[in-house]
Amino acid sequence: MNTFPDNLAAFLINMKNSFLVALLFIQVIAFPQSKNGGLNTYMGDESMFYAQTKQVNQFFRRFNAEEDVKGKRTYNGDSIFRDLKSRKKYLNILFDNSGSVSTTDRDEFIERVTDKKSPVFLDFHGNDWFSEVAASFIYKHERVDIILYLKLEKQNGGFKWVFSNVYFSRFNDLFSHVGDTTNLKLFLHPLSHEVDFMNIHKVFEDPERMDYFLDRYYRPDQLSLFVSELKNGNLKFESVKGVKFHFLQVPGWYFEVSYFNRNSNNSGWLISNMIKINPKDKKELIRNYIHED
């Protein structure tokens, strides 16, 4: 059956600050260091404070060059609003420098989104981006990890986060034989209807084998299972372990944004992973992770 790719099913690094906590921090923005001192020269002892991307909203504004060097919001008509030169500087400080993204991919990506003829800007209220929350639950008296996927949905003139999908390995194991055509014993005879399906009792004798009798193209809806287990009292929420964000708004590219809590300028919400994708891959990611066709 179709399962979640390893890199997205893997749980996040333990982080004490979720995106809800990050929203409480002060908004700041800065230019990267230069040979002449750069940010340190301009900001003095506050350089590290201004360099860190402390908010997800700030990540959007830096990506689009919609803030000045001190974090003040700029708007259409301002001389530096979405300025091309500023964008390239901002974009260079939005990558995790630990080596997760190659210099070649970084440079090519920046050139793509800052192309003079067709620049690409991130849209907070747009489609094709979603959050991934690694959370701890108690499932039938056992502590387990479950990945929750959320997207923004428009409602009553505003927006809200809604659950779009989940991934729980236990749910995945329940349907390990969906689409399996190798078993020559577990099937309903094609003439079963002629005897009013009197043999259907065999299907229910062993629930573990039920998925052999499902449509080979059936894809389990883990979100429905998740809600059902919550309502039946089998699942109880404990805590958020980590958060990351997935972006598919740049044509031909997919990238992740994660939070890095470290004592350096290169910290906060940064691009932690990036790959080139084709339209087919993009459609598959959207289908799997935000449950849309």
C-alpha positions in Angstrom: 0.0 0.0 0.0 1.0 3.6 -0.4 2.8 4.8 2.7 4.3 8.1 3.8 7.9 8.7 2.7 10.5 8.1 5.4 11.7 11.7 5.6 8.2 13.0 6.3 7.1 10.2 8.5 10.2 10.5 10.7 9.5 12.4 13.8 10.9 15.9 14.4 13.8 16.8 16.6 12.6 17.6 20.2 11.9 21.3 20.4 10.4 23.0 23.4 9.1 25.9 21.2 6.1 25.1 19.0 4.9 27.5 16.4 2.3 28.8 18.8 5.0 29.7 21.3 7.1 31.2 18.5 4.3 33.7 17.7 4.9 35.3 21.1 8.4 36.4 20.3 9.3 40.0 19.1 9.4 40.5 15.3 12.9 41.2 14.0 14.8 41.0 10.7 18.3 41.7 9.6 20.9 41.5 6.8 23.6 38.7 6.8 27.1 39.6 7.8 29.5 41.1 5.3 33.2 41.4 5.1 33.0 44.9 6.5 31.1 43.7 9.6 27.7 43.6 8.1 25.0 43.1 10.7 27.4 43.3 13.6 28.5 46.7 12.5 25.0 47.9 11.9 23.4 46.5 15.0 26.3 46.1 17.4 25.6 43.7 20.3 22.0 43.1 19.1 23.2 41.5 15.9 22.3 37.9 16.9 18.9 39.0 18.2 18.0 40.6 14.9 19.4 37.9 12.7 17.2 35.1 14.1 14.0 34.4 12.3 11.8 34.0 15.4 8.3 33.8 13.8 6.8 31.8 10.9 5.1 35.0 9.8 8.5 36.7 9.8 9.8 33.9 7.6 7.2 34.8 5.0 8.0 38.5 5.2 11.7 37.9 4.9 11.2 35.5 2.0 9.2 38.2 0.2 11.3 41.2 1.4 8.3 42.8 3.1 10.2 44.1 6.1 13.0 46.6 6.6 16.2 45.8 8.5 14.7 46.5 11.9 11.6 44.4 11.3 9.2 47.2 10.4 6.6 46.0 7.9 6.7 47.6 4.5 3.8 47.8 2.0 3.2 48.1 -1.7 4.4 51.6 -2.8 7.3 51.7 -0.3 10.7 52.0 -2.0 12.1 48.8 -0.5 8.9 46.7 -0.7 9.9 43.4 -2.3 13.1 45.0 -3.5 15.1 42.5 -5.6 18.4 43.2 -4.1 17.0 43.0 -0.5 15.2 39.7 -1.3 18.5 38.0 -2.3 20.1 39.1 1.0 17.1 38.0 3.0 16.8 34.6 1.2 20.4 33.8 2.0 19.8 34.0 5.7 16.7 31.8 5.6 18.6 28.5 5.0 20.0 26.2 7.7 23.7 26.3 7.3 24.4 22.9 8.7 24.7 21.4 5.2 21.2 20.0 4.7 20.7 22.0 1.5 23.5 22.1 -1.1 24.9 25.4 -2.2 24.0 24.6 -5.8 20.3 24.0 -4.9 20.2 27.1 -2.8 21.6 29.3 -5.5 19.4 27.9 -8.2 16.3 28.2 -5.9 17.1 31.9 -5.1 17.6 32.7 -8.8 14.2 31.1 -9.5 12.2 33.0 -7.0 13.9 36.3 -7.7 13.6 36.0 -11.5 12.8 39.5 -12.8 10.2 38.3 -15.3 8.4 35.9 -13.0 9.4 36.2 -9.3 7.7 33.9 -6.8 6.4 35.1 -3.5 5.0 33.0 -0.6 1.3 33.6 0.2 0.4 32.9 3.8 -3.3 32.6 2.9 -2.6 30.6 -0.3 -2.7 26.9 -1.0 0.1 24.4 -1.2 1.7 24.8 2.2 0.8 23.0 5.4 2.1 22.2 8.9 3.3 19.0 10.4 3.0 18.5 14.1 4.6 15.6 15.9 2.6 14.9 19.0 2.5 12.5 21.9 -0.7 10.6 22.7 -1.8 7.8 25.0 -3.3 5.0 22.9 -5.0 2.2 24.9 -2.7 3.0 27.9 0.5 3.2 25.8 2.4 6.3 24.9 2.7 6.7 21.1 3.8 9.3 18.6 1.4 10.5 15.9 2.0 13.0 13.1 -0.7 15.6 12.5 -1.1 17.5 9.3 -2.9 20.8 9.3 -3.7 23.4 6.7 -5.3 26.9 6.7 -9.0 27.0 5.8 -11.0 30.1 5.0 -14.1 30.6 7.1 -16.3 33.5 8.1 -14.1 36.1 6.4 -11.0 34.8 8.2 -8.8 31.7 8.4 -8.2 28.9 10.8 -6.0 25.8 11.1 -7.8 22.5 10.4 -6.6 18.9 10.5 -6.2 17.6 7.0 -4.5 14.2 7.7 -2.6 12.1 10.2 0.0 9.4 10.2 0.0 6.7 12.9 2.0 3.5 12.2 -0.6 1.4 14.0 -3.3 2.5 11.6 -0.9 1.8 8.7 -0.3 -1.7 9.9 -4.1 -2.4 9.9 -4.1 -2.3 6.1 -0.8 -3.9 5.3 -2.4 -6.2 2.7 -4.5 -3.7 0.7 -3.9 -4.2 -3.0 -2.2 -7.6 -2.4 -3.2 -10.0 -5.2 -0.7 -12.8 -4.3 -3.0 -14.6 -1.9 -4.9 -17.3 -3.8 -7.1 -18.5 -0.9 -8.5 -15.4 0.7 -11.2 -14.2 -1.8 -14.9 -14.3 -2.4 -15.7 -16.6 -5.4 -17.1 -14.6 -8.4 -20.3 -16.7 -8.3 -20.9 -15.9 -4.6 -23.9 -13.8 -5.6 -25.7 -16.9 -6.9 -25.9 -18.3 -3.4 -26.9 -15.0 -1.8 -23.3 -14.6 -0.5 -23.8 -17.4 1.9 -20.0 -17.8 2.1 -19.4 -14.2 3.2 -19.1 -15.4 6.8 -15.5 -16.5 6.0 -14.5 -12.8 5.5 -15.4 -12.0 9.1 -13.9 -15.1 10.8 -10.5 -13.5 11.1 -10.6 -9.6 11.2 -6.8 -9.5 10.7 -7.4 -10.7 7.1 -10.2 -8.3 6.3 -8.0 -6.1 4.1 -7.5 -8.9 1.6 -11.2 -8.5 0.7 -11.0 -4.8 0.0 -10.9 -3.0 -3.3 -7.2 -3.1 -4.4 -7.3 0.6 -5.1 -8.8 1.5 -1.7 -6.7 3.9 0.4 -7.4 4.0 4.1 -8.4 7.4 5.6 -6.2 7.6 8.7 -7.9 10.9 9.7 -11.3 9.1 10.0 -9.7 6.4 12.1 -8.0 9.0 14.3 -11.3 10.9 15.0 -13.0 7.6 15.7 -10.4 6.5 18.2 -10.5 9.9 19.9 -14.3 9.8 20.2 -14.3 6.3 21.5 -11.8 7.3 24.2 -8.9 5.2 22.9 -6.7 8.1 22.1 -5.8 10.9 24.5 -3.6 13.9 23.7 -0.5 14.5 25.7 1.8 17.1 24.2 3.4 18.6 21.0 6.9 17.4 20.4 7.8 19.4 17.4 6.6 21.4 14.4 7.7 21.8 10.8 6.2 23.3 7.7 6.0 22.0 4.1 5.9 24.4 1.1 4.9 23.6 -2.5 4.2 27.1 -3.6 7.4 27.5 -5.7 6.9 25.8 -9.1 9.3 22.8 -9.4 10.4 22.9 -5.8 9.5 21.5 -2.4 11.1 22.7 0.8 10.7 22.2 4.5 11.0 24.9 7.2 12.0 23.8 10.7 12.9 25.6 14.0 16.6 25.6 15.1 17.2 26.7 18.7 20.9 27.5 18.9 23.1 30.4 20.0 24.0 31.8 16.6 22.7 34.1 13.9 21.7 31.0 11.9 18.8 30.1 14.1 15.0 30.3 14.2 12.7 29.2 11.4 14.9 28.1 8.5 14.8 26.0 5.3 15.9 22.6 6.5 15.4 20.5 3.4 14.8 21.1 -0.3 14.2 19.0 -3.4 13.2 19.5 -7.0 9.8 18.0 -7.8 7.7 17.5 -10.9 3.9 18.1 -11.1 3.2 14.4 -10.5 5.3 14.4 -7.3 3.6 17.5 -6.1 0.2 16.0 -6.7 1.2 12.9 -4.7 2.5 14.9 -1.8 -0.7 16.9 -1.6 -2.8 13.8 -1.8 -0.9 12.1 1.0 -0.3 14.9 3.4 -3.3 17.2 3.1 -5.7 14.7 1.8 -6.7 16.6 -1.4 -6.9 15.4 -5.0 
